[in-house]
Amino acid sequence: TIKNIVMNLKIVSLLLSILLSTSILSAKDCRNTLLQAQQLTEKQDWAGCIELLKEETCTSYAHYNLLLNAYMGKEAYAQVRQRTENMLRQAQGDSIDALAHYYNALALLKQNQYSLAYQHANQAIELWDTPTSAEYALFCNTLGNVLEAQNKHTEAVHAYNKALSIYSKLPNDSLTY
């Protein structure tokens, strides 16, 4: 009957408004957490940043970037690899997958696993959709580091030049990555 339909619509409307308000509160909590994590990162308080973010439910690019950067700062390469592999299994979109490949490449480079580092650095570059961004330049620079570690100097110079070309065209305030 129409009366039941109206009642059901009111219930659905109430549930949606509760869900929406919960999502907004969650987004505000994530923003505050990310600001705190950024402050800890600036102080190079890697352990504090990890503690703040490791159980956080935010799944944003900024969250993963801060968390993985803190693990790298703490030289916890096994944790970087574990987190990035989990991120890649979840396939959360090209930018987060590119970020996971980037950090995977960094951790593997630090562990002298150059072949795998090379694969992940290339994957990051392939997945990133803005080839004129600071992130893309950073990925190219990392590829250069991997190639240099493999004594592939000509290819490394090419990757470094590509990164430099991008960096030189960016406004100075975009290089805070």
TAMO-V549923 format. One record per residue. N is the residue number from 0. RES is the residue in one letter. PSI is psi in degrees with one decimal (NA if undefined). OMEGA is omega in whole degrees, -180 to 180 (999 if undefined). NEAR is the number of other ideal C-beta (glycine too) atoms within 8 Angstrom. Layout:
n:res:psi:omega:near
N:RES:PSI:OMEGA:NEAR
N:RES:PSI:OMEGA:NEAR
This chain:
n:res:psi:omega:near
0:T:165.3:-178:4
1:I:-37.8:180:5
2:K:-41.6:178:6
3:N:-39.3:179:7
4:I:-45.2:179:8
5:V:-43.2:179:8
6:M:-43.7:178:8
7:N:-39.6:178:8
8:L:-38.9:178:8
9:K:-40.6:179:8
10:I:-46.5:178:8
11:V:-42.0:179:8
12:S:-43.2:178:8
13:L:-45.4:179:8
14:L:-40.7:178:8
15:L:-39.5:180:8
16:S:-36.4:176:8
17:I:-44.8:179:8
18:L:-44.1:180:8
19:L:-43.4:180:8
20:S:-35.1:176:8
21:T:-40.4:179:8
22:S:-40.4:179:8
23:I:-43.7:178:8
24:L:-40.4:179:8
25:S:-41.3:179:9
26:A:-40.1:178:8
27:K:-41.1:178:8
28:D:-42.0:179:8
29:C:-43.0:-180:13
30:R:-44.1:179:8
31:N:-42.0:178:8
32:T:-43.1:-180:13
33:L:-37.0:177:13
34:L:-42.6:177:8
35:Q:-41.8:180:9
36:A:-39.1:178:15
37:Q:-41.4:178:9
38:Q:-41.1:177:8
39:L:-37.9:178:13
40:T:-43.0:179:14
41:E:-30.3:177:6
42:K:-0.9:-174:7
43:Q:35.4:174:6
44:D:76.0:-174:8
45:W:-43.7:-179:12
46:A:-42.0:179:8
47:G:-40.7:179:9
48:C:-44.4:179:16
49:I:-46.2:-180:13
50:E:-41.1:-180:7
51:L:-38.6:-171:11
52:L:-20.7:-169:14
53:K:-29.6:179:7
54:E:2.6:-178:4
55:E:144.9:-178:10
56:T:-4.6:176:6
57:C:141.2:179:9
58:T:40.6:-178:7
59:S:164.2:176:8
60:Y:-46.0:-179:8
61:A:-41.0:179:7
62:H:-52.0:-179:15
63:Y:-39.6:-179:14
64:N:-46.4:180:9
65:L:-43.6:-179:14
66:L:-48.4:-178:15
67:L:-35.4:176:14
68:N:-39.7:178:11
69:A:-42.4:176:16
70:Y:-40.5:178:15
71:M:-41.9:179:14
72:G:-33.9:179:10
73:K:-0.8:-178:9
74:E:35.6:179:6
75:A:69.5:-173:9
76:Y:-33.1:178:11
77:A:-39.5:178:6
78:Q:-37.2:177:8
79:V:-48.1:-179:15
80:R:-42.8:-180:11
81:Q:-47.5:-179:8
82:R:-44.5:-177:14
83:T:-37.6:178:14
84:E:-39.1:176:10
85:N:-42.2:179:8
86:M:-43.1:-178:13
87:L:-34.1:177:11
88:R:-31.2:-179:6
89:Q:-14.6:179:6
90:A:74.3:-174:6
91:Q:8.7:180:7
92:G:159.4:-173:6
93:D:-42.0:-176:8
94:S:-41.2:179:10
95:I:-37.5:176:12
96:D:-39.9:177:14
97:A:-42.0:178:15
98:L:-42.3:179:15
99:A:-43.5:178:15
100:H:-40.0:179:15
101:Y:-51.4:-179:15
102:Y:-33.0:175:15
103:N:-44.2:179:16
104:A:-43.5:179:16
105:L:-46.2:-179:12
106:A:-43.2:179:13
107:L:-37.3:177:13
108:L:-44.2:179:14
109:K:-26.1:180:9
110:Q:10.4:178:7
111:N:28.7:176:6
112:Q:72.3:-168:8
113:Y:-37.5:-179:11
114:S:-47.6:178:6
115:L:-38.5:178:9
116:A:-41.8:179:15
117:Y:-45.3:180:13
118:Q:-45.1:-178:8
119:H:-38.0:178:13
120:A:-42.3:177:15
121:N:-39.9:178:9
122:Q:-42.1:178:11
123:A:-45.0:-180:15
124:I:-43.2:-179:12
125:E:-36.3:-176:6
126:L:-26.0:-175:11
127:W:128.3:-172:14
128:D:1.6:180:6
129:T:90.1:-175:7
130:P:7.1:177:7
131:T:15.2:-176:7
132:S:163.7:177:11
133:A:-37.2:180:11
134:E:-44.1:180:12
135:Y:-42.3:177:13
136:A:-39.8:178:14
137:L:-40.7:178:11
138:F:-41.2:178:14
139:C:-40.5:178:14
140:N:-41.7:178:11
141:T:-41.0:175:14
142:L:-41.3:176:14
143:G:-42.0:178:14
144:N:-41.9:180:10
145:V:-45.4:-180:14
146:L:-39.2:178:13
147:E:-41.2:179:10
148:A:-26.8:178:10
149:Q:6.5:-178:8
150:N:28.0:175:5
151:K:70.6:-169:8
152:H:-38.9:180:8
153:T:-45.1:178:6
154:E:-36.6:179:8
155:A:-44.1:179:12
156:V:-39.5:178:9
157:H:-45.3:179:9
158:A:-43.0:178:13
159:Y:-41.3:179:11
160:N:-37.7:178:8
161:K:-44.5:178:10
162:A:-45.3:-179:13
163:L:-40.8:179:9
164:S:-41.0:179:8
165:I:-48.6:-179:15
166:Y:-40.8:-176:10
167:S:-19.9:-180:6
168:K:-5.4:-177:6
169:L:147.0:173:12
170:P:149.1:-176:4
171:N:-33.8:-177:5
172:D:-6.2:179:5
173:S:-1.1:-176:9
174:L:31.4:180:8
175:T:5.2:-176:4
176:Y:NA:999:6
